[in-house]
Amino acid sequence: MGDRRRPKEWVMSNVAWIGLGHMGIPMSKHFVDAGHEVRGVDIEESARARARENGVEIVDSVREAVHDVDVVCTMLPSGKQVTEVLTGPDGAFAHMPAGAVAVDFSTTGIETAEALGAQAREQGVGFVDAPVSGGVIGAEKGDLALMLGGDGEHVTAVERFTKLVGEYIVHVGPSGRGQAMKVVNNAMMGVGMAVSCEASVLAQRLGLDPQVFYDMVLRSSGDNWAFRNWFPLPGVVATSPASHGYEAGFMVDLVAKDLRLAVELGTEHDVTMATSQTAFELFRRTSEAGAGTRDLTALALELGAKVDPPAAG
């Protein structure tokens, strides 16, 4: 890992990091640990405090964060928020040094990434859409999968930075193609999580021990990434959000958004997305029941999982 963190051509750089949530905090920490000067921006004081503990210098505005950087990193919940912080008179594009590159690790949608790529070119800066897969655990380990869309020269320029958080990194194509890959991937993940929740609740109703059920599926044809890493009943997988009160790592509202994007793109390109549509409806219903900001594994609760209340503190 040491070689990946400090490549031969390593030099200290100024980095702006916008969005210090569940993913942004551990990802930005890898930049600090690699010796870069990282200035962070977030609207939540609790997020700013955690990032500050990791060595991130907290500043008050995007303009202050980006004025002399080599790279601007964004990790935000929606394309609207990414657009707000990158564009306009107070946005990063207007105040980054010429030739600097913005790398957006968020999931924004194809059209947003294409528009941001075009606006970056108009401002004389670079833009790479770089959505990630691997969740909070992957962010903490620095072994995320990264799907890069953008001009080749910009992808190359940020390679030493993307390697700090990614283990499998692929340049998919021009701006927007990273988002296209992410939408397809997340549709599969969302469907996998939905069926994992359904099957786990059914197994519970049939009287199967959750640990026995989990161990057997891992060695059987029902195994999938979401089930293996985010088993939706508590007390089986220590790192699953289900074992931590369903505290959000990947919110219900976010997976619903991604599934909706996949369904809409399927309609646009004449592809039947029946399983994605069903999964979307399940997560949408869970959101409407008041669990939109809980982890996506909370779908199991909506489906009727029996969970013991947390022990008194």
matplotlib code that plots the C-alpha trace (Angstrom):
import matplotlib.pyplot as plt

x = [0.0, 2.9, 3.9, 0.4, 0.2, 3.5, 4.3, 7.8, 6.7, 5.0, 4.9, 2.9, -0.2, -2.9, -6.3, -9.8, -12.3, -16.0, -18.4, -17.2, -19.9, -19.7, -17.6, -15.8, -14.3, -12.4, -11.5, -10.0, -8.1, -6.1, -5.0, -3.9, -2.1, -0.3, 1.1, -1.1, -2.5, -6.3, -8.8, -12.3, -15.8, -19.1, -22.3, -22.5, -20.4, -20.2, -18.7, -16.3, -15.2, -14.5, -12.5, -10.5, -9.5, -8.1, -5.9, -8.2, -8.0, -11.6, -12.4, -15.6, -16.2, -15.5, -13.7, -11.3, -10.7, -9.9, -7.9, -4.4, -5.2, -4.0, -7.2, -10.7, -12.6, -16.3, -18.4, -22.0, -25.4, -26.8, -26.0, -27.8, -25.4, -22.4, -23.5, -24.0, -20.5, -18.7, -20.5, -21.6, -19.7, -19.0, -18.3, -15.0, -14.7, -14.6, -11.8, -9.6, -6.2, -6.2, -5.4, -6.5, -8.9, -12.1, -12.8, -16.4, -16.7, -20.5, -23.3, -24.9, -26.4, -25.1, -26.5, -25.1, -21.6, -21.7, -22.8, -20.1, -17.5, -18.6, -18.6, -15.2, -13.8, -15.3, -13.6, -10.2, -10.1, -10.6, -13.3, -13.5, -16.7, -15.4, -18.3, -17.2, -18.3, -17.4, -19.3, -17.9, -15.8, -14.1, -13.6, -12.0, -9.7, -8.9, -9.8, -12.8, -13.6, -13.6, -15.3, -13.8, -15.3, -13.4, -10.6, -7.6, -5.3, -7.4, -7.7, -3.9, -3.4, -5.3, -4.1, -1.8, -4.8, -7.4, -4.9, -5.1, -8.7, -9.2, -7.8, -9.6, -9.7, -11.0, -11.3, -14.6, -14.8, -15.6, -17.5, -20.7, -19.5, -18.4, -21.9, -23.4, -21.3, -22.3, -26.1, -25.9, -23.8, -26.0, -29.1, -27.7, -26.6, -30.0, -31.8, -29.3, -30.0, -33.7, -33.8, -31.3, -33.7, -36.7, -34.9, -33.5, -36.9, -38.3, -35.5, -36.2, -40.0, -39.1, -37.1, -33.7, -30.8, -29.5, -25.9, -26.4, -28.5, -25.7, -22.9, -24.7, -25.7, -22.1, -21.2, -24.2, -25.6, -27.6, -24.4, -24.1, -21.9, -24.7, -25.7, -22.1, -21.1, -24.4, -26.4, -29.6, -30.2, -28.1, -25.5, -24.2, -21.8, -20.1, -19.4, -22.9, -25.0, -27.7, -25.4, -25.2, -28.8, -29.2, -27.2, -26.7, -23.7, -25.7, -29.1, -32.4, -33.1, -29.8, -30.4, -33.9, -32.5, -30.1, -32.7, -35.0, -32.3, -31.7, -35.5, -35.7, -32.6, -34.1, -37.3, -35.2, -33.2, -36.1, -34.8, -37.3, -36.0, -38.7, -36.6, -35.1, -38.5, -39.7, -36.6, -37.2, -40.8, -39.6, -37.1, -39.4, -42.0, -39.4, -38.5, -42.1, -42.5, -39.9, -36.7, -35.2, -32.1, -31.5, -29.2, -30.6, -30.5, -33.4, -35.6, -35.6, -37.5, -40.1, -40.5, -41.2, -37.8, -38.0, -35.1, -34.4, -34.3, -30.8, -29.5, -29.8, -26.6]
y = [0.0, 2.3, 2.4, 3.3, 6.1, 7.7, 7.1, 7.9, 11.2, 12.3, 16.0, 17.8, 19.5, 21.8, 20.1, 21.4, 18.9, 19.9, 17.5, 15.9, 13.3, 9.6, 9.1, 12.5, 12.3, 9.0, 9.8, 13.2, 11.6, 9.5, 12.8, 14.2, 11.0, 11.1, 14.5, 16.9, 20.1, 19.7, 22.5, 21.3, 22.8, 21.4, 22.9, 20.6, 21.6, 17.9, 17.0, 19.9, 18.8, 15.2, 16.3, 18.8, 16.0, 14.2, 17.1, 18.9, 22.7, 23.8, 27.0, 29.0, 29.1, 27.3, 30.3, 30.2, 26.5, 26.4, 29.6, 27.9, 24.2, 21.5, 19.5, 20.1, 17.0, 16.9, 14.2, 15.4, 13.8, 15.1, 16.6, 19.8, 20.3, 19.5, 22.0, 24.7, 24.4, 24.1, 26.7, 30.3, 33.4, 31.8, 28.3, 26.4, 26.7, 30.5, 30.6, 27.5, 28.2, 27.7, 24.1, 22.7, 19.8, 19.1, 15.5, 14.7, 11.5, 11.9, 10.2, 13.0, 11.6, 11.6, 15.0, 16.8, 15.4, 16.3, 19.8, 20.3, 19.0, 21.6, 24.5, 23.5, 23.8, 27.2, 28.3, 26.9, 24.1, 20.4, 18.1, 14.4, 12.6, 9.8, 8.1, 5.3, 1.9, 0.2, 2.2, 3.6, 0.6, 1.0, 4.7, 3.9, 1.3, 3.4, 0.5, 1.9, 1.1, 4.4, 4.9, 7.9, 10.1, 13.0, 14.0, 11.7, 14.5, 15.4, 11.8, 11.4, 14.7, 13.4, 9.8, 10.4, 11.6, 9.0, 6.3, 7.5, 6.3, 3.8, 0.3, -0.4, 2.7, 2.7, 5.5, 4.7, 7.5, 11.2, 13.3, 11.5, 8.0, 7.5, 8.4, 6.0, 3.2, 4.1, 4.1, 0.6, -0.6, 0.9, -0.5, -4.0, -3.2, -1.8, -4.9, -7.1, -5.3, -5.4, -9.2, -9.7, -7.9, -9.8, -13.2, -12.4, -11.5, -14.6, -16.7, -15.1, -15.9, -19.5, -19.8, -19.9, -18.6, -15.4, -16.4, -19.9, -18.4, -15.9, -18.4, -20.8, -18.2, -17.0, -20.5, -20.9, -19.4, -16.7, -14.8, -11.2, -8.2, -6.3, -9.4, -10.3, -6.8, -5.3, -8.2, -6.5, -8.1, -7.0, -9.0, -11.1, -8.8, -6.4, -3.8, -3.8, -0.7, -3.1, -3.9, -0.2, 0.8, 1.1, 4.4, 5.5, 4.6, 4.7, 6.3, 4.9, 8.1, 7.8, 4.3, 5.2, 8.1, 5.8, 3.3, 6.0, 7.2, 3.6, 3.2, 6.5, 5.7, 2.3, 4.0, 6.5, 3.6, 1.2, -1.3, -3.0, -2.4, -4.4, -5.6, -2.1, -0.6, -3.0, -2.3, 1.5, 1.1, -0.8, 1.9, 4.7, 3.2, 2.9, 6.6, 7.6, 5.7, 8.1, 6.1, 8.1, 9.1, 5.7, 3.1, 1.2, -2.0, -0.5, -1.8, -5.0, -3.2, -1.9, -5.5, -6.7, -7.8, -8.5, -6.6, -6.5, -2.9, -1.6, -2.3, 0.7, 2.7]
z = [0.0, 0.7, -2.9, -4.0, -1.5, -2.4, -6.1, -7.3, -8.8, -5.5, -4.7, -2.1, -3.6, -2.5, -2.6, -2.1, -0.8, -0.9, 0.8, 4.1, 4.7, 5.3, 2.2, 2.0, 5.4, 5.0, 1.4, 2.2, 5.1, 2.6, 0.9, 4.2, 5.1, 1.8, 2.7, 0.7, 2.1, 2.1, 2.6, 3.2, 2.9, 4.3, 5.6, 8.7, 11.7, 12.9, 9.5, 9.7, 13.2, 12.2, 9.1, 11.2, 13.5, 10.5, 9.6, 7.0, 7.2, 7.3, 5.4, 5.0, 1.3, -2.0, -3.3, -0.3, -0.7, -4.4, -5.1, -5.5, -5.8, -8.2, -7.8, -6.5, -5.1, -4.6, -2.9, -2.5, -2.4, -5.7, -9.1, -8.1, -5.2, -7.3, -9.9, -7.3, -5.8, -9.2, -11.3, -11.1, -9.9, -6.5, -7.8, -8.0, -11.8, -11.6, -9.0, -9.7, -11.3, -15.0, -15.8, -12.4, -12.5, -10.6, -9.8, -8.8, -6.9, -6.5, -8.4, -10.4, -13.6, -17.1, -18.3, -15.2, -15.8, -19.5, -18.7, -16.1, -18.5, -21.0, -18.5, -17.2, -20.7, -21.0, -17.8, -18.8, -16.2, -16.3, -15.1, -14.5, -13.3, -11.1, -9.3, -6.9, -5.8, -2.5, 0.1, 3.4, 4.0, 0.6, 1.3, 4.7, 3.1, 0.0, -2.3, -4.1, -7.7, -9.7, -13.0, -14.8, -17.5, -19.1, -21.4, -21.3, -20.3, -17.3, -16.2, -16.4, -14.5, -11.5, -11.6, -8.6, -6.6, -7.7, -6.7, -3.1, -2.8, -5.6, -6.2, -9.5, -11.7, -15.3, -17.8, -19.3, -21.9, -22.2, -19.6, -18.5, -19.2, -15.7, -14.6, -17.2, -15.7, -12.2, -13.0, -14.5, -11.6, -8.9, -10.6, -10.1, -6.5, -5.7, -7.0, -5.2, -1.9, -2.4, -3.0, -0.1, 2.2, 1.0, 1.3, 4.7, 6.1, 4.6, 6.1, 9.5, 9.2, 8.3, 11.6, 10.1, 12.2, 10.5, 10.9, 9.5, 6.7, 5.9, 6.0, 3.7, 1.1, 0.9, -0.3, -2.5, -5.7, -3.9, -2.9, -4.1, -3.1, -1.3, 0.7, 1.6, 2.8, 3.9, 5.3, 6.4, 9.7, 12.8, 14.6, 11.7, 9.7, 12.1, 9.5, 8.0, 8.8, 10.0, 12.9, 13.8, 14.1, 10.3, 10.5, 6.9, 4.9, 1.7, 2.3, 1.1, -0.8, -2.7, -3.9, -4.8, -6.9, -8.7, -9.4, -10.8, -13.1, -14.3, -15.0, -16.8, -19.0, -19.8, -21.0, -23.1, -24.7, -25.1, -22.4, -20.1, -16.5, -14.7, -11.7, -11.3, -11.3, -8.6, -6.5, -7.0, -5.7, -2.6, -1.7, -2.6, -0.2, 2.5, 2.0, 2.2, 5.4, 7.0, 6.5, 3.6, 5.5, 7.0, 5.4, 2.5, 4.5, 6.5, 3.6, 5.7, 8.4, 6.0, 4.8, 8.4, 9.8, 13.5, 15.2, 18.9, 20.2, 21.0, 24.5, 26.9, 27.0]

ax = plt.figure().add_subplot(projection="3d")
ax.plot(x, y, z, "-o")
ax.set_aspect("equal")
plt.show()
